[in-house]
Amino acid sequence: MSISIVRELSSLTELLNTLEPSQIPDEVNQYLFDRGRWLHPVAVSDILVNIGIMRDVVYESTTGSGKEKHFREITHEYLEFGENIKTRHKFKTEARFYVDRFPELIAMAFDNWPK
């Protein structure tokens, strides 16, 4: 990993330590945007699926339309990075990553970013 990425992650960690959990998604996105980074949450999520930290779960729409939908969850092997929180649907969850593990997670995404 390059020194500039390590510095970025260190700076990001400092920011995360100052935030309340509810502020983190918006603040991290703004932090990256302000620095002209090409990192986008959807792109990071795609990488996390590619390296096995997350997985796509396919299900049939609950509206009865027959449409196939999906959500992403943290795989069992990587639950030390976060948890899958149940939603109002019995089968569906939302991935929530732990703040203290976030820099390590982003570093793994940077390391696996397509060249």
Backbone atoms as SQL, in Angstrom:
CREATE TABLE atoms (id INTEGER PRIMARY KEY, chain TEXT, resi INTEGER, resn TEXT, atom TEXT, x REAL, y REAL, z REAL);
INSERT INTO atoms VALUES
  (1, 'A', 1, 'MET', 'N', 0.842, -1.158, 0.000),
  (2, 'A', 1, 'MET', 'CA', 0.000, 0.000, 0.000),
  (3, 'A', 1, 'MET', 'C', 0.898, 1.234, 0.000),
  (4, 'A', 2, 'SER', 'N', 0.499, 2.231, -0.784),
  (5, 'A', 2, 'SER', 'CA', 1.344, 3.416, -0.900),
  (6, 'A', 2, 'SER', 'C', 1.264, 4.277, 0.361),
  (7, 'A', 3, 'ILE', 'N', 2.297, 5.105, 0.547),
  (8, 'A', 3, 'ILE', 'CA', 2.348, 6.000, 1.709),
  (9, 'A', 3, 'ILE', 'C', 1.189, 6.980, 1.675),
  (10, 'A', 4, 'SER', 'N', 0.799, 7.466, 0.498),
  (11, 'A', 4, 'SER', 'CA', -0.308, 8.426, 0.421),
  (12, 'A', 4, 'SER', 'C', -1.620, 7.791, 0.862),
  (13, 'A', 5, 'ILE', 'N', -1.832, 6.528, 0.529),
  (14, 'A', 5, 'ILE', 'CA', -3.048, 5.845, 0.966),
  (15, 'A', 5, 'ILE', 'C', -3.016, 5.651, 2.479),
  (16, 'A', 6, 'VAL', 'N', -1.872, 5.307, 3.031),
  (17, 'A', 6, 'VAL', 'CA', -1.746, 5.146, 4.483),
  (18, 'A', 6, 'VAL', 'C', -2.067, 6.470, 5.177),
  (19, 'A', 7, 'ARG', 'N', -1.553, 7.575, 4.640),
  (20, 'A', 7, 'ARG', 'CA', -1.856, 8.897, 5.213),
  (21, 'A', 7, 'ARG', 'C', -3.348, 9.194, 5.137),
  (22, 'A', 8, 'GLU', 'N', -3.963, 8.880, 3.975),
  (23, 'A', 8, 'GLU', 'CA', -5.401, 9.083, 3.795),
  (24, 'A', 8, 'GLU', 'C', -6.171, 8.297, 4.838),
  (25, 'A', 9, 'LEU', 'N', -5.789, 7.036, 5.040),
  (26, 'A', 9, 'LEU', 'CA', -6.495, 6.194, 6.002),
  (27, 'A', 9, 'LEU', 'C', -6.310, 6.703, 7.425),
  (28, 'A', 10, 'SER', 'N', -5.132, 7.198, 7.740),
  (29, 'A', 10, 'SER', 'CA', -4.873, 7.760, 9.062),
  (30, 'A', 10, 'SER', 'C', -5.752, 8.987, 9.287),
  (31, 'A', 11, 'SER', 'N', -5.836, 9.841, 8.297),
  (32, 'A', 11, 'SER', 'CA', -6.667, 11.034, 8.384),
  (33, 'A', 11, 'SER', 'C', -8.138, 10.659, 8.501),
  (34, 'A', 12, 'LEU', 'N', -8.559, 9.657, 7.751),
  (35, 'A', 12, 'LEU', 'CA', -9.935, 9.185, 7.805),
  (36, 'A', 12, 'LEU', 'C', -10.246, 8.602, 9.186),
  (37, 'A', 13, 'THR', 'N', -9.314, 7.868, 9.758),
  (38, 'A', 13, 'THR', 'CA', -9.494, 7.309, 11.098),
  (39, 'A', 13, 'THR', 'C', -9.685, 8.419, 12.120),
  (40, 'A', 14, 'GLU', 'N', -8.887, 9.483, 12.022),
  (41, 'A', 14, 'GLU', 'CA', -9.035, 10.622, 12.932),
  (42, 'A', 14, 'GLU', 'C', -10.424, 11.233, 12.811),
  (43, 'A', 15, 'LEU', 'N', -10.913, 11.374, 11.577),
  (44, 'A', 15, 'LEU', 'CA', -12.253, 11.903, 11.363),
  (45, 'A', 15, 'LEU', 'C', -13.297, 10.989, 12.003),
  (46, 'A', 16, 'LEU', 'N', -13.200, 9.700, 11.771),
  (47, 'A', 16, 'LEU', 'CA', -14.176, 8.755, 12.304),
  (48, 'A', 16, 'LEU', 'C', -14.249, 8.812, 13.823),
  (49, 'A', 17, 'ASN', 'N', -13.113, 9.028, 14.454),
  (50, 'A', 17, 'ASN', 'CA', -13.082, 9.071, 15.914),
  (51, 'A', 17, 'ASN', 'C', -13.795, 10.286, 16.493),
  (52, 'A', 18, 'THR', 'N', -14.103, 11.278, 15.663),
  (53, 'A', 18, 'THR', 'CA', -14.773, 12.487, 16.144),
  (54, 'A', 18, 'THR', 'C', -16.279, 12.455, 15.897),
  (55, 'A', 19, 'LEU', 'N', -16.779, 11.445, 15.235),
  (56, 'A', 19, 'LEU', 'CA', -18.174, 11.426, 14.796),
  (57, 'A', 19, 'LEU', 'C', -19.065, 10.524, 15.637),
  (58, 'A', 20, 'GLU', 'N', -20.326, 10.892, 15.676),
  (59, 'A', 20, 'GLU', 'CA', -21.350, 10.005, 16.210),
  (60, 'A', 20, 'GLU', 'C', -21.671, 8.986, 15.115),
  (61, 'A', 21, 'PRO', 'N', -22.076, 7.763, 15.478),
  (62, 'A', 21, 'PRO', 'CA', -22.346, 6.738, 14.457),
  (63, 'A', 21, 'PRO', 'C', -23.300, 7.180, 13.354),
  (64, 'A', 22, 'SER', 'N', -24.329, 7.955, 13.686),
  (65, 'A', 22, 'SER', 'CA', -25.302, 8.370, 12.672),
  (66, 'A', 22, 'SER', 'C', -24.699, 9.332, 11.644),
  (67, 'A', 23, 'GLN', 'N', -23.596, 9.997, 11.982),
  (68, 'A', 23, 'GLN', 'CA', -22.966, 10.966, 11.080),
  (69, 'A', 23, 'GLN', 'C', -22.008, 10.304, 10.090),
  (70, 'A', 24, 'ILE', 'N', -21.593, 9.102, 10.356),
  (71, 'A', 24, 'ILE', 'CA', -20.476, 8.510, 9.611),
  (72, 'A', 24, 'ILE', 'C', -20.704, 8.395, 8.113),
  (73, 'A', 25, 'PRO', 'N', -21.815, 7.801, 7.634),
  (74, 'A', 25, 'PRO', 'CA', -21.929, 7.668, 6.164),
  (75, 'A', 25, 'PRO', 'C', -21.801, 8.983, 5.417),
  (76, 'A', 26, 'ASP', 'N', -22.531, 10.021, 5.848),
  (77, 'A', 26, 'ASP', 'CA', -22.477, 11.308, 5.154),
  (78, 'A', 26, 'ASP', 'C', -21.110, 11.954, 5.269),
  (79, 'A', 27, 'GLU', 'N', -20.511, 11.891, 6.440),
  (80, 'A', 27, 'GLU', 'CA', -19.215, 12.522, 6.650),
  (81, 'A', 27, 'GLU', 'C', -18.101, 11.839, 5.865),
  (82, 'A', 28, 'VAL', 'N', -18.123, 10.517, 5.803),
  (83, 'A', 28, 'VAL', 'CA', -17.094, 9.795, 5.037),
  (84, 'A', 28, 'VAL', 'C', -17.241, 10.105, 3.558),
  (85, 'A', 29, 'ASN', 'N', -18.461, 10.102, 3.058),
  (86, 'A', 29, 'ASN', 'CA', -18.683, 10.439, 1.649),
  (87, 'A', 29, 'ASN', 'C', -18.192, 11.852, 1.351),
  (88, 'A', 30, 'GLN', 'N', -18.486, 12.802, 2.231),
  (89, 'A', 30, 'GLN', 'CA', -18.051, 14.186, 2.021),
  (90, 'A', 30, 'GLN', 'C', -16.531, 14.289, 2.098),
  (91, 'A', 31, 'TYR', 'N', -15.929, 13.583, 3.043),
  (92, 'A', 31, 'TYR', 'CA', -14.470, 13.567, 3.191),
  (93, 'A', 31, 'TYR', 'C', -13.806, 13.119, 1.883),
  (94, 'A', 32, 'LEU', 'N', -14.300, 12.030, 1.339),
  (95, 'A', 32, 'LEU', 'CA', -13.722, 11.505, 0.098),
  (96, 'A', 32, 'LEU', 'C', -13.983, 12.448, -1.066),
  (97, 'A', 33, 'PHE', 'N', -15.192, 12.986, -1.148),
  (98, 'A', 33, 'PHE', 'CA', -15.538, 13.917, -2.227),
  (99, 'A', 33, 'PHE', 'C', -14.660, 15.164, -2.170),
  (100, 'A', 34, 'ASP', 'N', -14.467, 15.731, -0.966),
  (101, 'A', 34, 'ASP', 'CA', -13.661, 16.947, -0.806),
  (102, 'A', 34, 'ASP', 'C', -12.221, 16.746, -1.270),
  (103, 'A', 35, 'ARG', 'N', -11.731, 15.535, -1.206),
  (104, 'A', 35, 'ARG', 'CA', -10.348, 15.250, -1.582),
  (105, 'A', 35, 'ARG', 'C', -10.227, 14.736, -3.015),
  (106, 'A', 36, 'GLY', 'N', -11.338, 14.784, -3.755),
  (107, 'A', 36, 'GLY', 'CA', -11.307, 14.372, -5.147),
  (108, 'A', 36, 'GLY', 'C', -11.021, 12.890, -5.327),
  (109, 'A', 37, 'ARG', 'N', -11.359, 12.105, -4.317),
  (110, 'A', 37, 'ARG', 'CA', -11.097, 10.670, -4.408),
  (111, 'A', 37, 'ARG', 'C', -12.107, 10.023, -5.338),
  (112, 'A', 38, 'TRP', 'N', -11.682, 8.974, -5.995),
  (113, 'A', 38, 'TRP', 'CA', -12.537, 8.240, -6.904),
  (114, 'A', 38, 'TRP', 'C', -13.303, 7.149, -6.185),
  (115, 'A', 39, 'LEU', 'N', -13.129, 7.060, -4.887),
  (116, 'A', 39, 'LEU', 'CA', -13.777, 6.030, -4.095),
  (117, 'A', 39, 'LEU', 'C', -15.265, 6.346, -3.958),
  (118, 'A', 40, 'HIS', 'N', -16.109, 5.422, -4.353),
  (119, 'A', 40, 'HIS', 'CA', -17.554, 5.585, -4.277),
  (120, 'A', 40, 'HIS', 'C', -18.121, 4.392, -3.514),
  (121, 'A', 41, 'PRO', 'N', -19.108, 4.603, -2.639),
  (122, 'A', 41, 'PRO', 'CA', -19.633, 3.492, -1.845),
  (123, 'A', 41, 'PRO', 'C', -20.059, 2.270, -2.662),
  (124, 'A', 42, 'VAL', 'N', -20.672, 2.486, -3.812),
  (125, 'A', 42, 'VAL', 'CA', -21.099, 1.354, -4.635),
  (126, 'A', 42, 'VAL', 'C', -19.879, 0.589, -5.160),
  (127, 'A', 43, 'ALA', 'N', -18.848, 1.326, -5.571),
  (128, 'A', 43, 'ALA', 'CA', -17.629, 0.679, -6.062),
  (129, 'A', 43, 'ALA', 'C', -16.952, -0.110, -4.949),
  (130, 'A', 44, 'VAL', 'N', -16.912, 0.460, -3.741),
  (131, 'A', 44, 'VAL', 'CA', -16.312, -0.250, -2.610),
  (132, 'A', 44, 'VAL', 'C', -17.115, -1.511, -2.319),
  (133, 'A', 45, 'SER', 'N', -18.419, -1.397, -2.327),
  (134, 'A', 45, 'SER', 'CA', -19.283, -2.551, -2.083),
  (135, 'A', 45, 'SER', 'C', -19.033, -3.645, -3.121),
  (136, 'A', 46, 'ASP', 'N', -18.891, -3.257, -4.382),
  (137, 'A', 46, 'ASP', 'CA', -18.601, -4.238, -5.439),
  (138, 'A', 46, 'ASP', 'C', -17.282, -4.969, -5.167),
  (139, 'A', 47, 'ILE', 'N', -16.279, -4.229, -4.738),
  (140, 'A', 47, 'ILE', 'CA', -14.986, -4.849, -4.430),
  (141, 'A', 47, 'ILE', 'C', -15.121, -5.793, -3.249),
  (142, 'A', 48, 'LEU', 'N', -15.854, -5.378, -2.215),
  (143, 'A', 48, 'LEU', 'CA', -16.031, -6.229, -1.044),
  (144, 'A', 48, 'LEU', 'C', -16.747, -7.532, -1.401),
  (145, 'A', 49, 'VAL', 'N', -17.632, -7.482, -2.390),
  (146, 'A', 49, 'VAL', 'CA', -18.262, -8.708, -2.885),
  (147, 'A', 49, 'VAL', 'C', -17.222, -9.545, -3.625),
  (148, 'A', 50, 'ASN', 'N', -16.436, -8.903, -4.469),
  (149, 'A', 50, 'ASN', 'CA', -15.430, -9.630, -5.257),
  (150, 'A', 50, 'ASN', 'C', -14.389, -10.333, -4.397),
  (151, 'A', 51, 'ILE', 'N', -14.061, -9.757, -3.231),
  (152, 'A', 51, 'ILE', 'CA', -13.039, -10.381, -2.384),
  (153, 'A', 51, 'ILE', 'C', -13.648, -11.217, -1.256),
  (154, 'A', 52, 'GLY', 'N', -14.983, -11.350, -1.278),
  (155, 'A', 52, 'GLY', 'CA', -15.639, -12.279, -0.365),
  (156, 'A', 52, 'GLY', 'C', -16.024, -11.736, 0.999),
  (157, 'A', 53, 'ILE', 'N', -15.896, -10.431, 1.214),
  (158, 'A', 53, 'ILE', 'CA', -16.285, -9.853, 2.499),
  (159, 'A', 53, 'ILE', 'C', -17.800, -9.671, 2.562),
  (160, 'A', 54, 'MET', 'N', -18.389, -9.375, 1.426),
  (161, 'A', 54, 'MET', 'CA', -19.849, -9.259, 1.330),
  (162, 'A', 54, 'MET', 'C', -20.345, -10.226, 0.263),
  (163, 'A', 55, 'ARG', 'N', -21.643, -10.472, 0.287),
  (164, 'A', 55, 'ARG', 'CA', -22.243, -11.302, -0.757),
  (165, 'A', 55, 'ARG', 'C', -23.613, -10.754, -1.119),
  (166, 'A', 56, 'ASP', 'N', -24.011, -11.015, -2.374),
  (167, 'A', 56, 'ASP', 'CA', -25.344, -10.654, -2.834),
  (168, 'A', 56, 'ASP', 'C', -26.319, -11.742, -2.418),
  (169, 'A', 57, 'VAL', 'N', -27.461, -11.330, -1.897),
  (170, 'A', 57, 'VAL', 'CA', -28.533, -12.250, -1.556),
  (171, 'A', 57, 'VAL', 'C', -29.715, -11.875, -2.444),
  (172, 'A', 58, 'VAL', 'N', -30.194, -12.840, -3.209),
  (173, 'A', 58, 'VAL', 'CA', -31.283, -12.604, -4.151),
  (174, 'A', 58, 'VAL', 'C', -32.590, -13.082, -3.521),
  (175, 'A', 59, 'TYR', 'N', -33.638, -12.281, -3.730),
  (176, 'A', 59, 'TYR', 'CA', -34.959, -12.658, -3.227),
  (177, 'A', 59, 'TYR', 'C', -36.028, -12.127, -4.175),
  (178, 'A', 60, 'GLU', 'N', -37.224, -12.706, -4.074),
  (179, 'A', 60, 'GLU', 'CA', -38.340, -12.259, -4.897),
  (180, 'A', 60, 'GLU', 'C', -39.013, -11.070, -4.208),
  (181, 'A', 61, 'SER', 'N', -39.386, -10.083, -4.999),
  (182, 'A', 61, 'SER', 'CA', -40.012, -8.878, -4.468),
  (183, 'A', 61, 'SER', 'C', -41.194, -9.230, -3.571),
  (184, 'A', 62, 'THR', 'N', -41.319, -8.498, -2.483),
  (185, 'A', 62, 'THR', 'CA', -42.418, -8.739, -1.543),
  (186, 'A', 62, 'THR', 'C', -43.721, -8.092, -1.995),
  (187, 'A', 63, 'THR', 'N', -43.684, -7.351, -3.120),
  (188, 'A', 63, 'THR', 'CA', -44.906, -6.704, -3.625),
  (189, 'A', 63, 'THR', 'C', -45.753, -7.650, -4.462),
  (190, 'A', 64, 'GLY', 'N', -45.208, -8.843, -4.756),
  (191, 'A', 64, 'GLY', 'CA', -45.939, -9.797, -5.574),
  (192, 'A', 64, 'GLY', 'C', -45.714, -9.603, -7.063),
  (193, 'A', 65, 'SER', 'N', -44.803, -8.719, -7.424),
  (194, 'A', 65, 'SER', 'CA', -44.545, -8.440, -8.842),
  (195, 'A', 65, 'SER', 'C', -43.760, -9.555, -9.524),
  (196, 'A', 66, 'GLY', 'N', -43.130, -10.412, -8.723),
  (197, 'A', 66, 'GLY', 'CA', -42.299, -11.471, -9.286),
  (198, 'A', 66, 'GLY', 'C', -40.900, -11.014, -9.654),
  (199, 'A', 67, 'LYS', 'N', -40.614, -9.734, -9.438),
  (200, 'A', 67, 'LYS', 'CA', -39.284, -9.205, -9.744),
  (201, 'A', 67, 'LYS', 'C', -38.250, -9.771, -8.782),
  (202, 'A', 68, 'GLU', 'N', -37.075, -9.975, -9.326),
  (203, 'A', 68, 'GLU', 'CA', -35.951, -10.429, -8.514),
  (204, 'A', 68, 'GLU', 'C', -35.212, -9.202, -7.975),
  (205, 'A', 69, 'LYS', 'N', -34.985, -9.195, -6.671),
  (206, 'A', 69, 'LYS', 'CA', -34.259, -8.098, -6.043),
  (207, 'A', 69, 'LYS', 'C', -33.076, -8.684, -5.287),
  (208, 'A', 70, 'HIS', 'N', -32.228, -7.805, -4.777),
  (209, 'A', 70, 'HIS', 'CA', -31.099, -8.306, -3.994),
  (210, 'A', 70, 'HIS', 'C', -30.689, -7.292, -2.930),
  (211, 'A', 71, 'PHE', 'N', -29.978, -7.785, -1.954),
  (212, 'A', 71, 'PHE', 'CA', -29.335, -6.944, -0.961),
  (213, 'A', 71, 'PHE', 'C', -27.973, -7.564, -0.687),
  (214, 'A', 72, 'ARG', 'N', -27.133, -6.812, -0.030),
  (215, 'A', 72, 'ARG', 'CA', -25.796, -7.314, 0.293),
  (216, 'A', 72, 'ARG', 'C', -25.655, -7.470, 1.788),
  (217, 'A', 73, 'GLU', 'N', -24.969, -8.541, 2.166),
  (218, 'A', 73, 'GLU', 'CA', -24.706, -8.767, 3.573),
  (219, 'A', 73, 'GLU', 'C', -23.243, -9.140, 3.764),
  (220, 'A', 74, 'ILE', 'N', -22.776, -8.952, 4.985),
  (221, 'A', 74, 'ILE', 'CA', -21.413, -9.340, 5.327),
  (222, 'A', 74, 'ILE', 'C', -21.392, -10.860, 5.450),
  (223, 'A', 75, 'THR', 'N', -20.386, -11.479, 4.832),
  (224, 'A', 75, 'THR', 'CA', -20.299, -12.934, 4.917),
  (225, 'A', 75, 'THR', 'C', -19.891, -13.357, 6.329),
  (226, 'A', 76, 'HIS', 'N', -20.245, -14.571, 6.659),
  (227, 'A', 76, 'HIS', 'CA', -19.990, -15.110, 7.995),
  (228, 'A', 76, 'HIS', 'C', -18.513, -14.989, 8.401),
  (229, 'A', 77, 'GLU', 'N', -17.626, -15.230, 7.457),
  (230, 'A', 77, 'GLU', 'CA', -16.184, -15.216, 7.745),
  (231, 'A', 77, 'GLU', 'C', -15.657, -13.829, 8.118),
  (232, 'A', 78, 'TYR', 'N', -16.390, -12.778, 7.792),
  (233, 'A', 78, 'TYR', 'CA', -15.908, -11.418, 8.018),
  (234, 'A', 78, 'TYR', 'C', -16.787, -10.617, 8.980),
  (235, 'A', 79, 'LEU', 'N', -17.547, -11.290, 9.819),
  (236, 'A', 79, 'LEU', 'CA', -18.410, -10.575, 10.760),
  (237, 'A', 79, 'LEU', 'C', -17.623, -9.807, 11.821),
  (238, 'A', 80, 'GLU', 'N', -16.311, -9.994, 11.897),
  (239, 'A', 80, 'GLU', 'CA', -15.532, -9.167, 12.825),
  (240, 'A', 80, 'GLU', 'C', -15.472, -7.713, 12.346),
  (241, 'A', 81, 'PHE', 'N', -15.844, -7.452, 11.087),
  (242, 'A', 81, 'PHE', 'CA', -15.855, -6.102, 10.538),
  (243, 'A', 81, 'PHE', 'C', -17.186, -5.392, 10.738),
  (244, 'A', 82, 'GLY', 'N', -18.225, -6.138, 11.102),
  (245, 'A', 82, 'GLY', 'CA', -19.536, -5.520, 11.267),
  (246, 'A', 82, 'GLY', 'C', -20.598, -6.566, 11.523),
  (247, 'A', 83, 'GLU', 'N', -21.839, -6.158, 11.341),
  (248, 'A', 83, 'GLU', 'CA', -22.941, -7.080, 11.574),
  (249, 'A', 83, 'GLU', 'C', -24.036, -6.851, 10.550),
  (250, 'A', 84, 'ASN', 'N', -24.863, -7.854, 10.372),
  (251, 'A', 84, 'ASN', 'CA', -26.015, -7.782, 9.491),
  (252, 'A', 84, 'ASN', 'C', -27.246, -7.546, 10.362),
  (253, 'A', 85, 'ILE', 'N', -27.805, -6.353, 10.273),
  (254, 'A', 85, 'ILE', 'CA', -28.933, -5.948, 11.100),
  (255, 'A', 85, 'ILE', 'C', -30.236, -6.334, 10.400),
  (256, 'A', 86, 'LYS', 'N', -31.128, -6.992, 11.124),
  (257, 'A', 86, 'LYS', 'CA', -32.413, -7.379, 10.554),
  (258, 'A', 86, 'LYS', 'C', -33.235, -6.134, 10.223),
  (259, 'A', 87, 'THR', 'N', -33.998, -6.245, 9.139),
  (260, 'A', 87, 'THR', 'CA', -34.908, -5.179, 8.727),
  (261, 'A', 87, 'THR', 'C', -36.331, -5.619, 9.060),
  (262, 'A', 88, 'ARG', 'N', -37.298, -4.879, 8.559),
  (263, 'A', 88, 'ARG', 'CA', -38.690, -5.257, 8.826),
  (264, 'A', 88, 'ARG', 'C', -39.074, -6.551, 8.111),
  (265, 'A', 89, 'HIS', 'N', -38.297, -6.931, 7.106),
  (266, 'A', 89, 'HIS', 'CA', -38.527, -8.210, 6.422),
  (267, 'A', 89, 'HIS', 'C', -37.739, -9.286, 7.157),
  (268, 'A', 90, 'LYS', 'N', -38.347, -10.410, 7.414),
  (269, 'A', 90, 'LYS', 'CA', -37.704, -11.478, 8.183),
  (270, 'A', 90, 'LYS', 'C', -36.415, -11.984, 7.551),
  (271, 'A', 91, 'PHE', 'N', -36.332, -11.937, 6.245),
  (272, 'A', 91, 'PHE', 'CA', -35.208, -12.532, 5.519),
  (273, 'A', 91, 'PHE', 'C', -34.122, -11.530, 5.138),
  (274, 'A', 92, 'LYS', 'N', -34.395, -10.252, 5.268),
  (275, 'A', 92, 'LYS', 'CA', -33.494, -9.220, 4.754),
  (276, 'A', 92, 'LYS', 'C', -32.709, -8.565, 5.893),
  (277, 'A', 93, 'THR', 'N', -31.441, -8.222, 5.589),
  (278, 'A', 93, 'THR', 'CA', -30.605, -7.529, 6.561),
  (279, 'A', 93, 'THR', 'C', -29.930, -6.331, 5.900),
  (280, 'A', 94, 'GLU', 'N', -29.372, -5.463, 6.735),
  (281, 'A', 94, 'GLU', 'CA', -28.551, -4.345, 6.270),
  (282, 'A', 94, 'GLU', 'C', -27.175, -4.487, 6.897),
  (283, 'A', 95, 'ALA', 'N', -26.149, -4.406, 6.094),
  (284, 'A', 95, 'ALA', 'CA', -24.770, -4.507, 6.591),
  (285, 'A', 95, 'ALA', 'C', -24.393, -3.208, 7.285),
  (286, 'A', 96, 'ARG', 'N', -23.863, -3.345, 8.474),
  (287, 'A', 96, 'ARG', 'CA', -23.366, -2.196, 9.237),
  (288, 'A', 96, 'ARG', 'C', -21.953, -2.512, 9.683),
  (289, 'A', 97, 'PHE', 'N', -20.997, -1.750, 9.189),
  (290, 'A', 97, 'PHE', 'CA', -19.597, -1.990, 9.525),
  (291, 'A', 97, 'PHE', 'C', -19.217, -1.233, 10.790),
  (292, 'A', 98, 'TYR', 'N', -18.338, -1.831, 11.579),
  (293, 'A', 98, 'TYR', 'CA', -17.874, -1.208, 12.813),
  (294, 'A', 98, 'TYR', 'C', -16.908, -0.071, 12.484),
  (295, 'A', 99, 'VAL', 'N', -17.085, 1.056, 13.158),
  (296, 'A', 99, 'VAL', 'CA', -16.269, 2.241, 12.917),
  (297, 'A', 99, 'VAL', 'C', -14.786, 1.946, 13.127),
  (298, 'A', 100, 'ASP', 'N', -14.452, 1.219, 14.191),
  (299, 'A', 100, 'ASP', 'CA', -13.036, 0.980, 14.483),
  (300, 'A', 100, 'ASP', 'C', -12.374, 0.043, 13.481),
  (301, 'A', 101, 'ARG', 'N', -13.151, -0.680, 12.686),
  (302, 'A', 101, 'ARG', 'CA', -12.588, -1.580, 11.665),
  (303, 'A', 101, 'ARG', 'C', -12.676, -0.979, 10.263),
  (304, 'A', 102, 'PHE', 'N', -13.343, 0.169, 10.145),
  (305, 'A', 102, 'PHE', 'CA', -13.573, 0.773, 8.837),
  (306, 'A', 102, 'PHE', 'C', -12.292, 1.080, 8.067),
  (307, 'A', 103, 'PRO', 'N', -11.280, 1.693, 8.686),
  (308, 'A', 103, 'PRO', 'CA', -10.056, 1.960, 7.924),
  (309, 'A', 103, 'PRO', 'C', -9.412, 0.683, 7.362),
  (310, 'A', 104, 'GLU', 'N', -9.423, -0.385, 8.126),
  (311, 'A', 104, 'GLU', 'CA', -8.866, -1.647, 7.643),
  (312, 'A', 104, 'GLU', 'C', -9.680, -2.177, 6.459),
  (313, 'A', 105, 'LEU', 'N', -10.984, -2.027, 6.546),
  (314, 'A', 105, 'LEU', 'CA', -11.863, -2.458, 5.463),
  (315, 'A', 105, 'LEU', 'C', -11.593, -1.664, 4.187),
  (316, 'A', 106, 'ILE', 'N', -11.468, -0.345, 4.328),
  (317, 'A', 106, 'ILE', 'CA', -11.176, 0.501, 3.161),
  (318, 'A', 106, 'ILE', 'C', -9.794, 0.162, 2.601),
  (319, 'A', 107, 'ALA', 'N', -8.838, -0.125, 3.467),
  (320, 'A', 107, 'ALA', 'CA', -7.503, -0.515, 2.995),
  (321, 'A', 107, 'ALA', 'C', -7.584, -1.785, 2.154),
  (322, 'A', 108, 'MET', 'N', -8.398, -2.738, 2.578),
  (323, 'A', 108, 'MET', 'CA', -8.567, -3.978, 1.801),
  (324, 'A', 108, 'MET', 'C', -9.187, -3.662, 0.438),
  (325, 'A', 109, 'ALA', 'N', -10.129, -2.719, 0.415),
  (326, 'A', 109, 'ALA', 'CA', -10.732, -2.320, -0.861),
  (327, 'A', 109, 'ALA', 'C', -9.684, -1.665, -1.763),
  (328, 'A', 110, 'PHE', 'N', -8.864, -0.735, -1.204),
  (329, 'A', 110, 'PHE', 'CA', -7.798, -0.097, -1.982),
  (330, 'A', 110, 'PHE', 'C', -6.831, -1.150, -2.538),
  (331, 'A', 111, 'ASP', 'N', -6.461, -2.106, -1.710),
  (332, 'A', 111, 'ASP', 'CA', -5.520, -3.134, -2.135),
  (333, 'A', 111, 'ASP', 'C', -6.058, -3.994, -3.268),
  (334, 'A', 112, 'ASN', 'N', -7.372, -4.096, -3.367),
  (335, 'A', 112, 'ASN', 'CA', -7.997, -4.939, -4.373),
  (336, 'A', 112, 'ASN', 'C', -8.678, -4.147, -5.482),
  (337, 'A', 113, 'TRP', 'N', -8.432, -2.835, -5.515),
  (338, 'A', 113, 'TRP', 'CA', -9.029, -1.987, -6.540),
  (339, 'A', 113, 'TRP', 'C', -8.469, -2.394, -7.906),
  (340, 'A', 114, 'PRO', 'N', -9.345, -2.566, -8.900),
  (341, 'A', 114, 'PRO', 'CA', -8.842, -2.931, -10.238),
  (342, 'A', 114, 'PRO', 'C', -7.848, -1.919, -10.763),
  (343, 'A', 115, 'LYS', 'N', -6.759, -2.433, -11.302),
  (344, 'A', 115, 'LYS', 'CA', -5.686, -1.569, -11.821),
  (345, 'A', 115, 'LYS', 'C', -6.014, -1.137, -13.249);
